[in-house]
Amino acid sequence: MSADHHNMPGTDFDKPSPNGLQKNTGSLWMLVAGLLFGAMGVFVKLGAPYFSHIELVFYRSFFGLLLVYAIMRQRRVSVVTQHWRSHLWRGLSGTVALALFFYCITVLPLATAVTLNYTAPLFLTVFTMFVYRDKFHLPMVIAIVLGFCGVVLLLHPTLARDQLLPGLLGLISGFLAGIAYLNVKQLGMLGEPASRTVFYFSLTASLGSGAWMLFDTIHIITAQRFLILLGLGSTATLAQIAMTHAHRVGNTQVVSSLAYSTIVFASLFGMLLWGEVLPLSSWLGMSLIIASGVLSLRLSPKH
């Protein structure tokens, strides 16, 4: 669950939440988002032979920036903010998390990279407990410990392939995404519209990755490569929209739990497209991470 996955709070670009029968469609929208986020990972992996992971972050972020700015203009949401420091911290943590996530996708099995990034809810739970000085209780502790046991199981096979560093970087991406989540929560509490939060994240990521590209090789965009970048930008942006719509019309806990469907889709894509076969220990680790993430979402205090 990179910062990319949670660029938006649970509102559909600042519209009020409807009630009634529409809530039943939230689960379906979240499954669509999970499929699209899995497809985004596919395009990152397809683009890896032609572009650096920083270039992929730039093109993904710039595409999102143009789209969200167009939506803000249409809905007359101003870009002016009094909370630029909060946006800056959210943008920096989210950008580094996204860069590490994309790097891990290029060097690790797709399912492994996605799962490590989806440790973010565990970190978010811990951060939230400390920031708001909530008391840890036994079920919460068990959920968190289960998650990190899953991380150990998932990282274990990478030792045999000299991939421990990418595995740890994937875990750091989840850690930083957890910080970005907390920043998004705080911005929501400050009354910042969801679209403005996404705008400043996309702007920070575009400027940061764009500046980084100036000190590295900038690869030529051919027609074939443009299609990959278009697929990357489209799937990521459509996934965000589907995810946000799911949160708007569905039950928050159900929808948040179904966000882990991205791991299932990523696993299927990895097996079908690259023949990625994970050992039993990895599947067990992924299951523990998903279970602990769902539990921590349900057990964490609401603020």
N, C-alpha and C positions, 0 to 999 in steps of 0.2 A: 504494500500500500504506500506507494511512494507519495511524495508531495503531489505528484501528478494526479494520483488517484483521489486526493482529498484537497483539491484546490478550492472547493466550494463547501460552505456549510450546508446544512440540510434544508435549504430553501431554493426554489427554482428561479434563480436570478431575481430575487427580491419580490416574487409574487406571494400573496398569502396562500396558506395551505387549504385545499378544498377538503370536504368531508364526504362521507357516504360511500357509495359503491366503488368510487375511484381508488379507494385505499387498497382494494384487492388487486389492482394492477401494479402496485409498487414492487412486488416480488418479481414479476415478469420484467419490468424495466431494469431491475438490478441484475437479473440474469443476462439481459442484453448488454448492460454495461460490462459485466464480467467477461462476456465473449469478446467485446470490442477491446477491452484492456489486454486480454490475452493476444488478440490480433495485433495490437500495438507492439507488444513484445516481439512478435514475429517480424514486423517491419524493421524494428531495431536490429534484430539479428541479420535480416536480409541486407540492411544498409551497412553493416559492420565492415565488409570487404572494401567498400568504396569511400566511407566517411569515418572520421574519428568519432568517438562517443560524444565529444564536446560539440562537434558539428551537428550531430543528431539532436542534441539538447537544444541547440540554437534554432534549427528549423522547426522542431516541434513547438518550442515556446513562441517563436515569431508568428507561426500560423495561428496559435491560440490567442495571441495578443491582438491580431487583426480582427478575429472573430468576436472576441469579447468587447472590443472597442465599438464595433458596429452595433452590437446588441445594446451597449450602454447609450449610444447615440439614439437608437430607436426608442429606448425606454426613458430617455432624458435623465439618466443617472450621471451626475457630475463626477469628474476625476479628482476634484479638489477634496483633500482630506486634512484633518487636524491630527491624524494619528500616523504620520509618516514613519516615525521610528518603529512602531509595531509592524507596519507593512515591510519596512526594511529588514527587520529580523526574520519575519516570516519568509520573505523573499530569499534571503541569504541561506537560511537553513534548508528551505525547499529546493533551491537551485543545486546546492552541493549534494543533497539527498538524491535528486533526479540524475545528476551526473554520475554518481557512484552506482545507482541502479542501472543506468544504461550501460555503464562499463561492465558490470557483472553479467548482464544479459549477453554481452558479446563474448565472454570467456567461460561462462558456466552453463550447464544445462538450463534451459529456459525455466523449467519448473522450480529448480533450486534457487535461481536468482529471484524469481517472483516471491517464493515463500519467505526467503530471508528478508525481503523488503516488507512483507506482511507481518513482521514482528512489531511493526510500529504501534499497533494498539496496546501491546504489552508495555512498551515504554511509555506510551501516553497515560496508561493507567497509573504507573508508578509516579510519573511527573505530576499528574493531577492530585494524587494522594498527598504528595509533599507540598505542592504549591498551595492547596486549599487546607492543608493540615488535617486531613481526614485520617481516621484510625484504620490501620490494616486489620482485617479479620481473617480467620482461618480459611474460609472458602476462597477469598481473594488471593491469599498467599499460595494456596494449592494451585490455583489457576496460573499464577505467574511462574511458579516453579515448574509446572508441567510444560509451559511454553519454552522455557530455557533448556529443559531436558530435551525437548524436540529439536532445539537449535543444535545441541551437541550431537545428537543422532544424525541430523542433516549434514553437519559439517564434517563428520567423521570420514566419509568416503573421499572428501577433497584432500585429506592428508596423503592418501595413497597416490594422488595425481599431482602432487605439488601445487595444489590450488588453494592452499589455506589462506593466503593473502587475499585473493578475490573473494573467498567466502567471508572473511572478516570484514572486508570493505562492504559486502552486501549487508552484513549485520549493522555496520555503522550507518548505512543508508536508511535502515529501519529506525535506528536511534534518532537520526536527524529528522526523519519524517515524523516521528513522534513529537519532537520539539515543534515542527511546523504545524502539526495538528493542534497543539496547545495554543500556539499563536493565533490560529484560525478561530479557535473557541473564544479567545480573549477579544479578538477583533469583533466577533459577533456580539459579545457582551457589551462592547463599546458602541454598538449600533451601526457598524460599518455594513453597507450593502454587500451581498455575496459577490456581485459582479465586480465591484470595486476591488475587493480582496483578490479575485482572480486576475484582474487587470494588472495590479501592482506586482503580483507574483510573476506573471508572464513578462512584464516589463523588466523586472530585475533579472530573470533568467535569460532573457534575450540579450540584455546589455552585458551581463557577466560572461555568458558563453561566447558572445560576439567579440568581446575584448580578448578573451582567451584564444580565440581562433586567429587573431592577428599575430600571435607569437608562435603559431604552428602552421602546418601546411593546410591550405584551403583547396579542397579537391574540386575538380570540374564537375558540373552537373550535366550529364547527358540526358537524353529522352528517357532511357530506361531508369536511370537513377532518380530522375524527377518523379517518376511514377511511384518509386519506393518512398520518397519524401512526402509525396501527396498522400499515400496510404498511411504513413506514420502520423501526419498532422490530422488527417480526417478521422482515423480510428480513435486517436487520443481525445480529440475535441468532441466527437459524437459520444464517446464513452462518458466523458464528463457530463454532457447534457443528459444522457440517459440515467446516470447515477444520481444527479441532482433532482431529476424529475421523480425518480424512485423514492428519494427521501421526502419529497414534497407530498406525494400521494399515498405513501405506504407507512406501515408501522416501522418506527426507527430501528428497534432491536432486530426485527425480522430482516429488514433491508440490510442493516449493517452486517448481520451474520451471513447473508447471501453474497456479500462482497467477496467472500473467500472462494466463490465459484471461479474467480479469475485463476486461482491456482489449479483447479481441475482443468479448465480450458487450456492453460499454459502447458500442463502435463500432456494433454492430448496432442496439441500442436507440436510439442517437442518430439513426441514419439512418431507422429505421422510424417513430419517434414525432415527431421534430422536423425531419426532412429535412436533417440536418447532413451536408454534403458537405465532406470535407477534401481539400486539395490533395495532389498526389503527394509533395511534400517532407515533409508531415506524416506520411504513411504510412511514408515511409522513416525519418523520425526515430523514430517509434514502434517500428519494427522494430529499429533500432539499440539503443534503450533496452531492449527485451525481450531481445535477444541478449546485450547486455552484462550485464544483470541475471542471466540464467541462467549466463553464464560466471563472473561474480564469485561467485555462490553456490557454484559447483563448485570454484573456485580458492582461495577464502578459507580461511585456516587454521581448524581446529576447536579450540575451547576449551571 
